[in-house]
Amino acid sequence: MPRIIFILFFYQSVFSQNEKDQIEMEMTTLMNIPMMGAITTSVKSYASDKSFKKDNNIEIDKFYTRMMMGGNKRNGIILNGETKMRTVFDLEEREYTIENFQSIIENNGIPKTKDITNPFSRDNQNNNNSDNDSNEEDDNKDSDEDDNEDNGFKILDRNIFTDKDKLNGFSVKKIITSFGRKSGSKMITTEWITTDTALISFVLEKEMELVESYKGKRSNASMVMSSDRMIKSIDPNYKYEQVPGKAVKSKMENFNDDGKSAFSMVWEIKSLKKKSYNSNDFVIGKKLKKVENFE
C-alpha cells in the first residue's frame, strides 16, 4: 500500500499537465581500470504512464579488454504495461526476444531470457529480475563489511560544501568523503546531491513497478557510489551529517600506497527532461530478428 501511494503521488506531480508525457533520463558511467583501460557505459531511459524502455551503449577502449568482454554492446529492454510484454534486444546482433508477463509469473518471476544488458553480471543466466537479486543488497552489505574489516578502512574526513552549484540543470550540493587503510592507500568519493528528485524518482519507480507486476525483483546493484552506504558499512554508529536528496553525479577514486590513482569511476546524469509522449521511443527497430533466446 505505501508503494502504491508513493507511485500515485509521483503520477500526480510529474504528469499534472498532461498524462501523455514521458520522462527521458540519460546517464553515463566512465571506469578507468588498470591494465583494462577505459569502459564507458551510456544509458538512456524512457518512462511513460504505462511503459519503460532502457537503451544501453557500452564502449570498451582497449582491444584485448573488448575481446575478453565480447566486444562493444548496444542493447536494451522494454517493459510494456499495456501489452504485458517484456522485450530484450541486441542491436549488435540485430536480434530480440519477447516474453509475456504471465509466463514470467509462472516461472517464479524469473525471465527465461539470458541477461545481455549487464556486462558485469556474475552469472549470465541471472538477469536483473532474478530471485538472487532479492538478497543482493544484504550480500553486498556483508561483503562490504568483510572487506572493510580486512582492509582496515577508516573514515578520514567528510566535507559538505554549503554553497550550491549548478550541474546539468540541477541545483546541487557537493560532498567529499575520504577513507583510508592502514597501508596508506585511500579512497575518495565526491558526490553532487540534488533535492529536485521528482523526475528521477518517477523513472526509477516506473521500472520497479513494471518489474514487480510480473513478480520480478529489480537488481539492487548500482554503479552509483554512496558515501552514506560506505560509512554505515564501516561503522554503523558513526555520527555524521547526511544530505537529503539523490546523487546526480558521483566520483570514486582509489589511490595506492604511493598516492597514485589505481582506479576511478565517474557516474553522472547527463540530462533529464519531460516531453510529449512518443510511442516510437518504446518500440524496437523493424529490422531486428526475433529469437527464442540469445546465444
Disulfide bonds with the S-S distance in Angstrom:
none
